[in-house]
Amino acid sequence: MEASEQAAAPAFQLPRVPRWRSLLRSFALAKDPLPVLDAVLARFGDTVELYIGGVEKSILTRDPGLTQHILQKNHRNYAKSKFTQGFSRYIGHGLLTNDGPDWLRQRRLIQPGFHRQRVAGLTGLMQEITAETFAPLVARARQAGGATTVEVHELMTRLTFRIIARSVFSTNFPEAELDRLARLITEIQAFFVRSIRQPYLKPWFQLRGRFTYHDALAAEMRTLLGRLIAQRQQANAQPGATPPDDLLQMLLDVRYEDTCEPMTPDRVLDEALILLVAGHETSANALTWLSYLLAHHPAEAVAIRAEAEAVLAGRTPAFEDLPRLGQALYAVQETMRRYPPAWMVDRVALADDEYQGLRIPKGTLFSLYFHGLHHDPKYWPEPEHFRPSRFAPGQARPVQANAFVPFGAGRACASACNSPSPKCSS
């Protein structure tokens, strides 16, 4: 919609959930938010004003047009809210929690490190760690006659954390330190999510010293990573040393375009920590749900296996094989539709705005509910059914691009991000 059309559109009032009703549902929201939010939208429509935990006023929406307006078309007017930025208390100011010009500067600096060749080079590492992780389970299943019980989410979390840790740091952590780091991240995240869902408990958390306790956990986490980074820098300083080609080395080697200076030690630590935190949890959740869905839809699992056998003929898959494994890709996409890794994100308006007659004052907080959008029958026929084929080409009702946002959406990286700056290359 053009600006002139927006100005002419009549203003309208959003339906509102009273504060008292939001407060009454706050405990249910903290325990299992999806049914609560789905019920609100079923009653009031795609966009509604409510109070998070009965405290924070927010606009909840599953409208794909409004979501696209906030995240893409007018993204400069919408920043990460205090909820996302509050996570920086524990994990620093990396790309996940950063915002504005500083975020863009960091994004442009780091983006070249994730070029296609580097990602392709991680394929072998992923296969190696997967084999190591599954070997004891395979042995146990053989001893049990072909069947064994597995806690899938725990297994996938352990697998993906080891993959991302090795991708970042190349050499192995001591096993005890790796497990401790994973537990620290999990405990801190769980507390932070609870503090958002139940904001009225913050005085109680403060009184009981829970913030101080989790600050100490974050300090321990940063100390562990800081020690590893220092060890790498000491090793690089040795005569004749050949630094490994991993993501930590990329963070140490990159230079800002304008100054040709490296990142400060604290910034390197922040970005390394973000890679660990954001790089494993979303993948672990997606793999867990994929395993669950395929277990309940064995015909899809058989189709994936048959395709892999036809394409690979018994050999180990390579990065170049991925485009030919469509059945697996569609199953992954459908899993992320059913259970999007980023199921909701928040944004706050930096200035007054308007969208199709909806007046948006400065400071308005939005909760962009991707899970609700992914289950809206207006865009997804039979949304509760597991149908990977809906992502295959040639469908009578193709997927609407702005209705599929498993990781959110945002500004595209400028072309300058796709290659290192020649000015600072050596």
N, C-alpha and C positions, 0 to 999 in steps of 0.2 A: 504494500500500500504506500502511495506517495505521501509526502509530508502534508500537501494540501488536502488530500483525502482524509488523512488522520485528523487534521484540524477540524474538518467539517463533520466528522463522525460524532454522533451523539454520545455523551458520556453516560455510563451506566454504573450501577452499584453492584459490587460482588455480593453473593450470598455470604453470610457470616455465621460461624459457629461461636456461640457465646463463650466467654472466658470460663464460666462455671462449668459448662459442658466439657470443654477441653480439659479442665482440671480433673473432672470426674473420670475421664478416660485416660489420664496420664499414666496410671500404673499399668493398664493394659497396653498402652503405647510403648512403655519402656520394656515390657516383657516380650511383645510380639507386635511390632508396629504395622506390618502390612495389612492384616485384617481391619485394624482401626482406620487406617487411611483409606482403604478401599471402600469401607462402609460410608465414610464421610463423602467421598466423591460420588458414590452411588446415590446418595440422598440429595446432594447439593449441586452436582454438575462437575465439569472438568476443572474449574478454577474456583477456589473458595478461600476466604480469609478465616484463619483460626489462630489459636495460641499454642505454641509448642510447650508441652508440659504445663499448660495453663498459665504460662508466664510470658513467653516471647511471641509477639504478634508476627505472623508470617502469612504469605499468600502461597497456598499449596496448589500446584497445577500439574496436569498431565496433558495440557494442550500443546500439540507439536509446534504450532505456529508461534505461540508465545515463548516456548522453550527456544526455538530457533532465533527469535528476535533477541532474546537475552544473551544467548551464548555465541551467536554469530553476527546477525545483522547489525545489532547495536551494542556489541560486546564491550566497547570502550566505556560505556556508561554503567557497566555492572562489574563489581569487584567481588572477590571472595569475602564472605562475611566473617564476623568475629569468631564464628564456630570453627571454620576451617583454619583461620589464622591463629586461633587459640591453640591448635595442635603444635604450633611452632614452639610453644613453651617446652615441649618434650623432645621434638625432633629437629628443631632449628629452622632456618629460613631457606630451605631448598625449593625446588620447582613446585612441589606439591602445595606448600603453604605460602609461597611468595606470590606477589601480584604486581601489576603495574609495570612501569618502565624497567625496574630492576629485574622482574620476572622475564621480560622480553630480552633483556641483555644476557641473562643467564641461559635462556633457551637458545639464543643464537650462538652462544659460546659452546654449548654442550651438544647440540643437535648433530653436528657432523660425526660425533663419536658413535652414532647409531646408524651408520650407513649400511647398505645392504650386505656388503662383503663381511663386515664385522658380525652382523646378525647371522649370516650363513655360517660363519666360522664357529658359532656357538652350538651348531647342530650336533657335532661330535661330542662336545662336552655334555650336552643334555642326555644323549644316549648313554654315555659312560656312567653318569651319575644315576640315571634311571635303572641301568642294569645292576649297579651296586646296591641300590635301595631295594630292588625287588628280589635280588638273589636269595636272601634268607626266607622270604615268603614262598618263593618257588620251591625251595628245599623243604620247607615245612609242609607245603601242600602235597609234595610227593610222599613224604613220610606218612601223611594222613590219608593217603589213597586218592588224592586229587582234589580235595576240598579243604578249605581253611577259612576261619573267620578273620576279617580285617576291619579295623576302624579306618574307614576310607579317608575321612577328612584329616585325621591325624597323620596318616601316611602321606597324603598329598601335600600337606603343610611342610612336613619334613623334607619331602622330595624337592618342592619348589624353592624352599629356603636354601637348601644345599646348592641347587643350580644357580640361584642368583648370587650366593656368597662366593662360589667359585668363579662366576662370570666377572664379579667385581674385583675379587682379590686373587684370582688365579690359583695360588697355592692354598692348600687346605688349612683352615683353622684347626687348632686342637679340638677334638670332638666335644670336650667338656665346655670350652668357651663358646663353640657354635651353639650348643644346646642352651647355654645360659643366655646368649644374645637373643635367641628366638623366644625364650620365655619372657625376657624383659620387654620385647616389642609387643608380645601378645597381652601381657598384663597392663602395660601402659595404654594400649589401644582400647582395651575393654573398659578401663576406668574413664577414659576420655569420652567414649560413646555414652556411658551412663551419665556423666555429668551434663551432657547435652540433652539427653532425653528426659532427665529429671532435674531441671535447673533449680527447682525449689529445695533440693537437697544440698546445695552448695554450702550454706551455713553449717550444716551438720558435717559435711566433709571437712570443712575448715576447722571446726571444733575438734574433730577426731584426728586431725593431722594427716588426712589422706592426701592432700595436695603436697605437703612436705615430703611424705613418704614416696610419692611417685616422682617428685623432683629428684629425689635421691636415686631412684631407679634409672631415670634418664641420665643423670650424671655418671652412673656406673656404665651405662650403655655407651656413652660418648667416650669414656675413658678406654673401654675395650677397643673401640674403633680407632681412637686416636693413637693408641699404642701400635696397632697394626700399620697405620699409615706412616708413623715415625720409623718403624722397622723397614718399610719399603724405601723410604727416602734415604735411610742409612745404607741400605744395600745398593741403591742406585749410585751413591757417592763413591763406592769402591772402585779402584782402578780396573778398567776393562770390563765393568759390569754391563750386562745386556738386560735392560728392563723387560719384564714380561709384557705381552700385548693383551692387557685386560682393561676393564673399565676404570679401575682405580688409576692406572697409569695414564689413561686418557684424561682423567680429571687433573692429574698433576702436570700433564704436558700442554694442555690448551692455553692459549693466550688471548687476552681481550684485544679486539680489533683496534680500538682507539689508543690504547697505551702499550700494547704488546707485553703487558704484565700478566703473571699467572694469578690464579685465584689465591686468596689468603688461606692459611691452614684451616681456620674455622669454616670457611666457605667450602673447601674440599670435603671436610668432615660432614657438613650439612648435606651436600649433594650425595655423598656416598651412603649416608644413612637413609636418605629418601629412596635411593635405589633399592636398598634392602627392605624397607618398610612397604613401599608401593609395589615392588617387583615380585613379591612372592604371594601375598595374601590374595590378591585378585585372581591369580593363576590357580592357586590352591582351591579357592571356592569354585571356580569354573570347572576344574577337573573333577571335583567332588560331585557336583550336580550332573556333569556329563556321565560319570560312572553310574549314578543313581538312575538317570533317565534311560540309559542303555540297558541297565539291568531289568527295567520294567518294560522295555520295548526291544526284546531280543531280535526281532526281524531287522531292526535298524543296525544292530551290532553285527549281524550276519552279513548285511549288505556292505558295511564298512570293511569287514574282514575280506570278503570276496574281492572287492575293488583293490585292496592293498595287495592281495596275492596276485591279481592280474597285472597290476602296474609294476610291482617290485620283483615278482618272480623269485621270492625267497631271500633277496638281498636286503641289507639294511637301508632304510630310506635316507635320502639326501635332501638338502634344502630345495634343490631344483625339482624334486618330485612333487612338492606341495600343490602346484596348480593342477596336477592330474589326479589328486585325491579329493574329488569333489564331494563324495559321500561323507567323508570325515569333516570337511569344511562346513557343510550344511548342518551337520549335527552339532558342531561347535557353535555356529551362529544361532541355531535354534535354542541351544542351551542358554546362551547369553541373552536371548530374548526372554525366555522363561524366568531366568534368574540373573539379571544384569549385575555384573561385578560392582559397578557404581550405581546402586539402585536409586539414590537420590543425592543431589548436590544443592548447595545454597549459593545465592548471589544477592547482593544488596545494591540498590540504585544509587549512583553517585550524584545524579541530578534529576530534576523532574523529567518525566518521559510520558509517552502515550502509546498505547497499542490498541488499535481498532476500537476506539472509544473508551478504553480503560485508562483512566488517569493514574499515573504512577508517580507519587511524590518522592522527592529525594529521601533516601534512607529506608525505602520499602525493602523488606526482606522477602525473598522468594525461596521456596522449597520446590525444586524441580523434580518431580516424582517420575523417574524413568520406569520404574517397575509398573506403575499404574498405566503409563502410556503403552508399554509393551503388552499389556493385558486388555487393552481397549478393543472391543469387537468392531468398532468403527474402522479400525486399521488392520486388524488381525482376525480373520475368520477362525472361529473355534480357538480362541486364544489359550485355553487351558489344555489343549491337545498338543502333544509333542509331534510336530510335523516338519522335519528337516527339509522336505521337498519344497516348502514354501520359498526357500532361498535359491532354488535352482533356476536357471534361465528358462524363459519361455512360459512362465506362469500366467494364467489368465488374469490374476490380480497380483501384479508384482509388488515387492516390498517398497513402501514409501520411505524414501531416504531419511526424512526428518522425523519419522516415527520409530526409527531403530537407532538408539543411542546407548549401547551397553556400557561405554566408558565416558559418556558425556560428549560434548562437542565444543569446539572453540576456534579461535583464530588460527588460520593456517600459518605454518612457519614460512617466513619470507624465503625467496629463492637463495638469498645470501647464506641461509642456514645450511644449505645442502653441500657446501664446499668450504674447506678451510680458507681463512684469509691469506692470500699470497703475501701480504705485507708482513705478516708475523711468522711465515713458514721459514724453516731452515733446512 
